[in-house]
Each structure stands twice: as C-alpha cells, then as structure tokens.
Amino acid sequence: MLNFQKMLLRQLNITCKNIIKHTQSITFLPLSILYQFNNYFNIFFLLTAVILAIPAISPIDPFSSIFPFLFVIMISIVREFIEDNVSNVKNI
C-alpha cells in the first residue's frame, strides 16, 4: 500500500513537505514575560521595585527603581526574540 502511494505521488509530481515551526508569534510576549519570572532574582527585583514605588516608604523617586528593572526585562525579551528568529532561520 505504501509503495502504491509513493508511486501515485511521483506520477502526480506531488512532494510532501515536512515543515516544523517552532516560532511563537501571538503568544511570544506573554510567555516571554512569564519565563522571565521563573528566575527568582527577577521576582526579588520586581518586589523591591514595587515596594520602592510606594511614596510613603521610599526615599527615592519611583522611576529610578522601576526603570532599571523594566530595562533589564526588555533587554532579555529582545535577546530571546532574536534567538528565536535565528533558530527559525536555521530550521528553514
């Protein structure tokens, strides 16, 4: 049966393409942010930034505690996005 199918596909000039996609287009950002918080250090710095953002407790501006944390998270997400695209290009 399998030989008959192969012969029929050859006669019809049909080729089967086995393509596997590992890209995450729609869910990339939420999953990437969730992945960043698997690291305990990121959770610690998030809690620290939240506590320092409370004006009654913090002696510093909330921007100066939240911005570095968000900057590091965004750099990590961009790095992960680039690595995902490079691996996608290698798979093609």
C-alpha positions as CSV (number, residue, x, y, z in Angstrom):
1,M,0.0,0.0,0.0
2,L,2.8,2.4,0.9
3,N,4.6,1.8,-2.4
4,F,1.4,2.5,-4.3
5,Q,1.0,5.8,-2.6
6,K,4.6,6.8,-3.3
7,M,4.2,5.8,-7.0
8,L,1.0,7.8,-7.2
9,L,2.6,10.9,-5.7
10,R,5.5,10.6,-8.1
11,Q,3.2,10.4,-11.1
12,L,1.3,13.4,-9.9
13,N,4.5,15.3,-9.2
14,I,3.4,16.0,-5.6
15,T,6.0,16.4,-3.0
16,C,5.4,16.2,0.7
17,K,6.9,19.0,2.8
18,N,7.6,18.1,6.3
19,I,7.8,21.6,8.0
20,I,8.0,22.1,11.7
21,K,7.6,25.6,13.0
22,H,8.9,26.5,16.5
23,T,8.0,30.2,16.4
24,Q,5.6,31.8,18.8
25,S,4.0,34.7,17.1
26,I,0.9,35.5,19.1
27,T,1.9,34.2,22.5
28,F,5.6,35.3,22.4
29,L,5.3,38.3,24.6
30,P,3.1,36.9,27.4
31,L,5.1,33.6,27.5
32,S,8.4,35.5,27.4
33,I,7.4,37.7,30.4
34,L,6.2,34.7,32.3
35,Y,9.5,32.9,31.5
36,Q,11.5,35.9,32.9
37,F,9.8,35.5,36.3
38,N,10.9,31.9,36.5
39,N,14.1,33.4,37.7
40,Y,14.0,34.2,41.5
41,F,16.2,37.2,41.1
42,N,13.7,38.9,38.8
43,I,10.9,38.2,41.3
44,F,13.0,39.8,44.0
45,F,13.8,42.9,42.0
46,L,10.1,43.2,41.0
47,L,9.1,43.1,44.7
48,T,11.8,45.6,45.5
49,A,10.7,48.0,42.7
50,V,7.1,47.7,43.9
51,I,8.0,48.5,47.5
52,L,10.2,51.4,46.4
53,A,7.4,52.8,44.3
54,I,5.3,53.5,47.3
55,P,5.9,57.2,48.1
56,A,5.3,56.9,51.9
57,I,8.0,54.2,52.3
58,S,10.6,55.1,49.6
59,P,13.1,58.0,49.9
60,I,13.7,57.9,46.1
61,D,11.7,58.6,43.0
62,P,9.7,55.5,41.9
63,F,11.0,56.0,38.3
64,S,14.6,55.3,39.5
65,S,13.6,51.9,40.9
66,I,11.2,50.7,38.2
67,F,13.0,51.8,35.1
68,P,16.2,49.7,35.5
69,F,14.1,46.6,36.3
70,L,12.0,47.1,33.2
71,F,15.1,47.9,31.1
72,V,16.7,44.6,32.1
73,I,13.5,42.6,31.4
74,M,13.1,44.3,28.0
75,I,16.7,43.5,27.0
76,S,16.1,39.9,28.0
77,I,12.9,39.7,25.9
78,V,14.6,41.2,22.9
79,R,17.5,38.8,23.2
80,E,15.1,35.9,23.4
81,F,13.2,37.2,20.4
82,I,16.5,37.4,18.4
83,E,17.5,33.9,19.4
84,D,14.1,32.6,18.4
85,N,14.3,34.2,15.0
86,V,17.9,32.9,14.4
87,S,16.8,29.4,15.3
88,N,13.8,29.7,13.0
89,V,16.1,30.7,10.1
90,K,18.3,27.8,10.8
91,N,15.3,25.4,10.7
92,I,14.2,26.6,7.3
